[in-house]
């Protein structure tokens, strides 16, 4: 056997099991109920064994040794929190980043992802208790890697919560692995003028989409209708955004923020020519 592989397998076997997991396993073995199933495993094993979900070990080298296949890129699935019965369901997948040059950024992102996943599951448990066995509720959370290059890592996380109705939220992380930093919307521009310029562009796109769709697409725009007093006026300085593969800026709004819930989350691609003079550089947006 390859000495490195043997060493990694030994390290895997010697990994201590946290007390919380031991308690969970003992609880599961002592009951016939199988509706509570948080499993932790590496992404490589998840790809190879679809029936399983997650083990606690998320070390990339161990994943290669045990899964028999490499983890490609900066992102892999770290953990999944799951629950399912006749009335309630949860499926919360959490990404984990690796091999960033700035380990502080890497640690910050991973701690944030883990914290948010645990908070989502705790909130779900609280909802179940509050409902006391009545009604139905679910939460699903997943992620997509929109870009993973030497220059940009873009991760989209989508969460949908359902009870009487459903609501979907999108979150983005845009990272430059080379310059060792998380990119924020203000960092892309010379000054705050971008807020008004992008907002005006979005309003024009909203109006055009409403006209072109003959009213099938409708947006809440402040001042456009006398009945709409709190519609969209301006983006936030730190508005949710990402950079697509064409190096264009994309502004994102969650469900219900600027449009009816039936339209879900909405996104607007901002033509680079509109914001060209405001950009710090064309390193990311071109």
Secondary structure, 3 states (H helix, E strand, C coil): CCHHHHHHHHHHHCCCCCHHHHHHHHHHHCCCCCCECCECCCHHHHHHCCCCCCCCCCCHHHHHHHHCCCCCCCEEEEEEEEEECCCEEEEEEEEEECCCCCHHHHHHHHHHHHHHHHHHHHHHHHHHHHHCCCCCEEEEEEEEEEEECCCCEEEEEEEEEECCCEEEEEEEEEEECCCCEECCCHHHECCCHHHHHHHHHHHHHHHHHHHHCCCCCCECECCCCCCCCCCECCCCCCCCEEECCCCCEEEEECCCCCECHHHCCEEEEECHHHHHHHECCCCCCC
